Amino acid sequence: MSLQLHRPDGKGGLEVRPVTDQNWRNNLRSPRWGAALRGGKLPELANAEVNPTSTGRAVAFWVGLGLITFVLVVVGYGTSFWG
């Protein structure tokens, strides 16, 4: 059994696609991922869509959210809204 690639020949049949490169790994190399760069190091890619949140601000957000939830539950049961 062969794993050669085939394509339509225009007459309803298939023809074997000629193999151009025996080393398939050459097709996987991209300068974007650093394979063609000197030393093979990845380039520094900045993410313009995400600005990192400081640790203090993230902790304050989750603590605040927890306190608000706690207060809502206590007030809800205290006023017999939940029960």
Secondary structure, DSSP 8 states (H G I E B T S, - for coil): -----EEE-SSSSEEE-----S-GGGGG--GGGTTTSGGG-------TT-----HHHHHHHHHHHHHHHHHHHHHHHHTTS--
